Amino acid sequence: MRQDRILLAHGSGGTMMRDLIEEVFVDGFDDDALRRMDDAAALDFPGGRVALSTDTYVVNPLFFPGGDIGRLAVCGTVNDIATSGARPLYLSVGFILEEGMPVADLRRILVSMREAAAEAGVRIVTGDTKVVEKGHGDGCYINTAGVGVLPDGVDLSGSHCREGDVVLLSGTLGDHGIAVMSTREGLSFSTDIRTDAAPLASLVAAVLEAAPDARCFRDPTRGGLASTLNELAGASGVAITVNEPDVPVRDQVRGACEMLGYDVYQVANEGKMVTVVPATQADAALAAMRSTPYGAEAAIIGTVAASPAGKVYVKTAFGATRIMDMLVGEQLPRIC
């Protein structure tokens, strides 16, 4: 790492966060499962296999159009477990509450978490609570950890993408990041932009049934689609090209990004899934996505080539090609 202190940009989902994870955490813990850099670790247990994942949520504000920190915490960890191909079963929750937080707000968050867990088909079975002094916690932080059952023979990883594969996206980009940012900054738009936070385990299961040779799944959260595809290209040693006209983006989100100078490919999502599948199974995977509640706007957005390794490109509507860069530094702080 070039920096000797932690900066906000180290949590942005871009190149600085990648450097922090690879050069500090992965090297520090030195574990083979961790070195795969997947969203959930697939582990062998006596009698079967499980997937384990954890995440911490520090979004500001706590409530935003279409959701809140509680729904975000449940859906985010459920989705990380689902990316491994596992069926999520149990969650733990840890709360860091700030002195002075209204109990009514906490109850509202818990109701949201209970409803999201019921929708996802998981149980919240254990947890922990700490309280910090006023001015040290932004109301509430939440850590969730999840466990899921991994079927035999399923081995998904970002390092499995191959030449000729096809990239699919389950729906529109940028909804969550713009919804949070607009609330935090007090911006108003002519149409309502809402978070896309949603549990996607059933969508992943449907795609795996239709496309059993799927290479990997990733939810494009911090750093957006750009960081996700660059991570996949780097892990697999391939090139990925995205066809820009095929990428679904709501007009109001595109307009907000243009007005604010954001790259929609770098804006966070919390209810979308990227998958890479063999070309022969792409149509079946797309139909499976569109058959689920949160995949109606799914699209085939790109292809995988052998070289140049680790590069991601965007082919524009005008036929030009440009590099899709990972986020560098801080764009939308505290969005998850």
Residue pairs with C-beta under 8 A, 6 or more apart in sequence:
1 16
1 19
1 20
1 23
1 24
2 19
3 10
3 16
6 20
7 16
7 330
8 330
8 333
9 16
9 17
9 329
9 330
10 16
10 17
10 20
11 17
11 222
11 333
12 222
12 223
12 327
12 329
12 330
12 331
12 332
12 333
13 221
13 222
13 223
13 224
13 227
13 268
13 327
14 222
14 223
14 227
14 266
14 326
14 327
14 328
14 329
14 331
15 326
15 327
15 328
16 328
16 329
17 222
17 223
18 227
18 231
18 326
21 37
22 37
25 34
26 34
26 35
26 37
33 41
33 42
33 43
34 41
36 157
36 158
36 159
37 158
37 231
37 235
38 83
38 84
38 156
38 157
38 158
38 216
39 53
39 79
39 80
39 83
39 84
39 218
39 219
40 51
40 52
40 53
40 80
40 81
40 83
40 84
40 86
40 146
40 148
41 51
41 52
41 53
41 84
42 49
42 50
42 51
42 84
42 86
42 150
42 154
42 155
42 156
43 49
43 50
43 51
43 52
48 149
48 150
48 152
49 149
49 150
49 151
49 152
50 86
50 147
50 148
50 149
50 150
51 81
51 84
51 85
51 86
51 147
51 148
51 149
51 150
52 81
52 145
52 146
52 147
53 77
53 80
53 81
53 84
53 145
53 146
54 77
54 143
54 144
54 145
54 146
55 73
55 76
55 77
55 80
55 143
55 144
55 145
56 141
56 142
56 143
56 144
57 69
57 72
57 73
57 76
57 141
57 142
57 143
57 144
57 336
58 138
58 141
58 334
58 336
59 69
59 72
59 180
59 334
59 335
59 336
60 138
60 184
60 334
61 180
61 183
61 184
62 68
62 69
62 105
62 109
62 138
62 139
62 140
63 69
63 105
63 108
63 183
64 179
64 180
64 183
64 184
64 195
65 179
65 182
65 183
65 192
65 193
65 194
65 195
66 179
66 194
66 195
66 196
66 197
67 112
67 179
67 194
67 195
67 197
67 270
68 108
68 109
68 112
69 109
69 140
69 142
70 108
70 109
70 110
70 111
70 112
70 113
70 116
70 142
71 112
71 113
71 115
71 116
71 195
71 197
72 195
72 197
72 270
72 336
73 93
73 113
73 142
73 143
73 144
74 91
74 113
74 116
74 117
74 120
74 122
74 124
74 144
74 199
75 116
75 120
75 197
75 198
75 199
75 200
75 270
75 271
76 144
76 197
76 219
76 221
76 270
76 336
77 88
77 91
77 144
77 145
77 146
78 88
78 91
78 120
78 122
78 146
78 199
78 200
78 201
79 199
79 200
79 201
79 219
79 270
79 271
79 273
80 146
80 219
81 88
81 146
81 147
81 148
81 201
82 88
82 148
82 199
82 200
82 201
82 203
82 204
82 205
82 217
82 273
83 156
83 204
83 216
83 217
83 218
83 219
83 273
84 148
84 150
84 154
84 156
84 217
85 150
85 151
85 154
85 156
85 204
85 208
85 217
86 148
86 149
86 150
86 151
86 154
87 148
87 149
87 151
87 201
87 205
88 120
88 121
88 122
88 146
88 147
88 148
88 199
88 201
89 122
89 123
89 147
89 148
89 149
90 122
90 123
90 124
90 125
90 146
90 147
91 117
91 122
91 123
91 124
91 125
91 144
91 145
91 146
91 147
92 124
92 125
92 126
92 127
92 128
92 144
92 145
92 146
93 113
93 124
93 126
93 127
93 128
93 142
93 143
93 144
94 127
94 128
94 129
94 130
94 142
94 143
94 144
95 127
95 128
95 129
95 130
95 140
95 141
95 142
96 130
96 131
96 132
96 137
96 140
96 141
96 142
96 143
97 106
97 129
97 130
97 131
97 132
97 137
97 139
97 140
98 131
98 132
98 133
98 134
98 135
98 136
98 137
98 138
98 139
98 140
99 131
99 132
99 133
99 134
99 137
100 134
101 137
101 139
101 140
105 139
105 140
106 140
109 140
109 142
113 124
114 124
116 199
117 123
117 124
119 199
120 199
120 201
121 201
122 146
148 201
154 208
156 214
156 215
156 216
156 217
157 215
157 216
157 235
158 216
158 218
158 231
158 232
158 235
158 236
159 235
159 236
160 215
160 216
160 236
160 276
161 215
161 216
161 232
161 233
161 235
161 236
161 238
161 240
161 276
161 304
162 215
162 236
162 238
162 278
162 304
163 238
163 304
163 305
163 306
164 278
164 279
164 303
164 304
165 215
165 276
165 277
165 278
165 279
165 303
165 304
166 276
166 277
166 278
166 279
166 282
166 300
166 302
166 303
166 304
167 229
167 240
167 242
167 274
167 275
167 276
167 300
167 301
167 302
167 303
167 304
168 274
168 275
168 276
168 277
168 282
168 285
168 286
168 289
168 298
168 299
168 300
168 301
169 225
169 247
169 248
169 272
169 273
169 274
169 298
169 299
169 301
170 200
170 203
170 272
170 273
170 274
170 275
170 289
170 294
170 295
170 297
170 298
171 196
171 248
171 271
171 272
171 294
171 295
171 296
171 297
171 298
172 196
172 248
172 249
172 250
172 253
172 272
172 297
173 220
173 224
173 225
173 247
173 248
173 249
173 253
173 264
173 265
173 267
173 269
173 272
174 224
174 249
174 250
174 253
174 254
174 256
174 257
174 262
174 264
174 267
174 268
174 269
175 193
175 194
175 195
175 196
175 250
175 253
175 269
175 271
176 195
176 196
176 197
176 267
176 268
176 269
176 270
176 271
176 335
176 336
177 224
177 262
177 267
177 268
177 269
177 332
177 335
178 193
178 253
178 256
178 257
178 262
178 267
179 193
179 194
179 195
180 195
180 268
180 332
180 334
180 335
181 187
181 260
181 332
181 335
182 188
182 189
182 193
182 256
184 334
187 256
189 252
189 255
189 256
190 252
191 252
193 250
193 252
193 253
193 256
195 270
195 271
196 269
196 270
196 271
196 272
197 270
197 271
198 270
198 271
198 293
198 294
200 219
200 271
200 272
200 273
200 294
202 292
202 293
203 273
203 288
203 289
203 292
203 294
203 295
204 217
204 273
204 275
206 288
206 289
206 291
206 292
206 295
207 214
207 217
207 275
207 277
207 285
207 288
207 289
208 214
209 288
210 281
210 284
210 285
210 287
210 288
211 275
211 277
211 278
211 281
211 282
211 284
211 285
211 288
212 281
213 277
213 278
213 281
214 275
214 276
214 277
214 281
214 285
215 236
215 275
215 276
215 277
215 278
216 232
216 275
216 276
217 273
217 274
217 275
218 228
218 231
218 232
218 273
218 274
218 275
219 228
219 269
219 270
219 272
219 273
219 274
220 227
220 228
220 268
220 269
220 272
220 274
221 268
221 269
221 270
221 336
222 268
222 335
222 336
223 266
223 268
223 326
223 327
224 263
224 264
224 265
224 266
224 267
224 268
224 269
224 327
225 242
225 247
225 265
225 266
225 269
225 274
225 324
226 263
226 265
226 266
226 312
226 324
226 325
226 326
226 327
227 266
227 326
227 327
228 274
229 240
229 242
229 274
229 302
229 312
229 324
230 310
230 312
230 324
230 325
230 326
232 238
232 240
232 274
232 276
233 239
233 240
233 309
233 310
233 311
233 312
234 310
236 304
237 309
237 310
238 304
238 305
238 306
238 307
238 309
238 310
239 304
239 305
239 306
239 307
239 308
239 309
239 310
239 311
239 312
239 313
240 302
240 303
240 304
240 305
240 311
240 312
240 313
241 302
241 303
241 305
241 312
241 313
241 314
241 315
241 321
242 265
242 301
242 302
242 312
242 313
242 314
242 315
242 324
243 301
243 302
243 315
244 314
244 315
244 316
244 317
245 317
246 299
246 300
246 301
246 302
247 265
247 299
247 301
248 297
248 298
248 299
249 264
253 264
253 267
254 264
256 262
257 263
257 264
257 267
262 331
262 332
263 327
263 331
265 314
265 324
266 326
266 327
266 331
267 331
267 332
268 332
268 335
268 336
270 336
271 294
273 289
273 295
275 285
276 304
277 285
279 303
282 300
286 298
286 299
286 300
288 295
289 295
289 298
290 296
290 298
311 323
312 323
312 324
313 321
313 322
313 323
313 324
314 321
314 322
314 323
314 324
315 321
316 322
